[in-house]
Amino acid sequence: MMNIFIIYTGGTIGMVQDESGTFVPFDFDLIKNNLPDLSRVDYKLTVHSFDPIIDSSNMNPEIWLKMAQLIQDNYEKYDGFVILHGSDTMAFSASILSFLLEGLQKPVILSGSQLPIGEIRTDARENMMTALEIASTKHNGVSVIQEVCILFDNKLFRGNRAFKYNSAKFEAFRSPNYPVLVEAGIHLKYNFEALLNNTDKQLILHHKLDDHVGVLKLFPGIRPDTIKAILDSDVRSIVMETFGSGNTTTDQWFLDLLEKAIKSGKNILNISQCKVGSVELGRYETSQGLKAIGVLNGYDMTFEAAVTKLMYLQGEFEDQERVAYWVEKDIRGELTIND
């Protein structure tokens, strides 16, 4: 019998309609009562429900640290972990947990649904049962999945590679820059070459996050005073979303503002607004100036991974140079370096 620890944070999967027709959080009993198949599988489930239940739009670093601590506290007692979570911020939570839980040798699978479990056409039952099956899968006594993942619509994604792209379909998540880890059809089809292997490592829980992170999303015609307001804000690092493979305007005023911010001690991380592909600093003239003044390369990181990785690194290091060094390194399978 496999022991699975379920962390129920809330989300659509456990919602019911109130008298006004608005979906509001309920509790795990609603989920259990709508999953008769649970009685037919050989799992021993232990459930920890957050109190109060959380809408994922209210997710924050304090809750992330609580989730990570729950996993460490119960790590030796369970074969796998399933986190039921609202889909809107699921990719942020999956990304930060991947950084907080270093050396993970057991599956941590986040899942949820687009429709509440009590609805006739819900995707919740399939997502829940598949997440439990994958979380319990072992080979020669070793967990096949040894990382933080997202399970949605019969696909398992690396958590720090996925993002929510659709609010209207059951296929809510995609991971265009990294292969799907598992596809669930008649059988579970594992992409073994794509899986992380942490065998022989020890779990290390990281306890600190620093959320002094800003975001600068570029668009043609963005005003200098808008950019200056963001660069001058009380943050240690800024995620800059650029065009194409990392390109920006070459106007000198823009480069001067960035250089001033970098010289003041801020890190600026360049990621692309494109969902597919990677930043290639210096490939085009429009990014050569960025590389010269010390803008950092985010390669093919998702926005969610970039923001949470900076929070994690800033919690680890007071030295901005160490943050800058590690943000360009692949530490949990979150980016691909093609240099």
C-alpha positions, 0 to 999 in steps of 0.5 A: 500500500502506497502512502500519499500525503495530500495537501489541499490548499483550495482552488476550483476542484473543491468549490461549490456555488453559493446562493448567488451562483458564485463559486466559493471554496468548500473542503476536501470532504466534497472531493472525497465524496465525488471520488468513489474510485478512491475506495478501489485503489491501494493507497493510504491517503492522509490529507492536510487541509489549509484553514482557511481554504485559499483561492490561488489568487491569494497565494503568497511567499508565506504560504509557499514556505508553509507548503515546503515545510509540510513536505519536509515534515512528512517526507520520510513517512510518505511515498509521494505528495499531491498538492491540490491547488488553484490553476491560476497561480499553480505554475508560480507555486510549482516553480518556487517549490522546485527551488525550495526543495533541493535534492527531492527524491519523491514526487510532488505533484500539483493538480486541480481542475477547470471545473469543480469536482461536483460538476457533471463534465468536470476534469477534476476526477481524472486529474486527481486519480492520475496524479495519485497514480503517478505519485505512487509509481516506483521502479525497484523501490525508487520513485520514478518522479523525483521532482515538482510537477504539474498534472493537468489534462493527462499530461505531467509537466516539469513544474518550473517549465510550465505555465497556464495558457488557457482559462477556457479549456481543460488543456490549461497548461503548456511547456513548449521549451521542455518535453512532457514528462508523462502522457496518460492514455490507456497506459502511463507513458513516461519520458524517462530521458526528460526526468530529473534523477536525484537518487542518492541526494538528500532533501534540503529545505530552504527557508528564506524568500526575498520578494523584492522583485520587480517586472518591466514588460516592454512595448513600443512607445513605453515612456522613459518615466514609466521605465524609470519608476520601475527601475527606481522602485525598492527591489533588488532584481527586475525581470525584464520581458523583452522582444523575440530572442531578448531584443529591446530598443537601442535608444541611448536613453533606455540603455543609460537607464538600465546601466544606471540601475545595474550600477546602483546594485540592481540585477536585471534579468532578460526573458522573452515575451515569446512563450517558445524559444530562448533569449540570445543576448548579443545575437542581434544588434538590438541586444548587444548593448544589453550584454555590454552593460551587464543585463543577465540572460534568462535563456528560456525560463518561464516568467513564473520560474524567473520571478520565483527563482529570484525570490529564492536566490535573494533569500539565499544570498545578500550578495547581489553578485552571487544572485546574478551568478546563480540566476544564469545557471540551471539549478533545478532543470528550469532553463536550457543553456545553449551557449 
